[in-house]
Amino acid sequence: MRTRAVLVAAVAVLLSLSGCSREAGPTPKGAAADPGPGALQMKLEALTTDVCFTEPTQVDSPGCEKFVTQLGTMPGMAQKFAGTEHPELAEAGRELDQLIRAYRAGNCGNEGSDECTDILVDMSTTLGQVEAGVSKLPEVTTQSS
């Protein structure tokens, strides 16, 4: 008899808790809003302080693996925000994508070489071009004013 009472109480508790799961708060509706080029500018400001950007010849290329990974979304975002009005930004985005691929294909995240150092130097230059292109976007220039 006691076991049955415990079982009934446990079922009652579980049923009441399952009803609460739908009341945990609002459910997200649709996709998150695109943060726009202003967010890209903020990411660029953070990445361009990294030693892999500022002094690519002074670091061992495997030490820049995280930096390169953080650049992963940059080419697509640059090309997206470039549209047709900013072809130089789109081109810098494509070039950055090729350099990221070259870094990974060259196994630069695991082994350092002169080729990897050259890729990091080119990556730094190209990231500077992306930053210059993004700073010219109207959405960015109106935010900083």
Beta strands, then each sheet from edge to edge (+ up, - down):
end
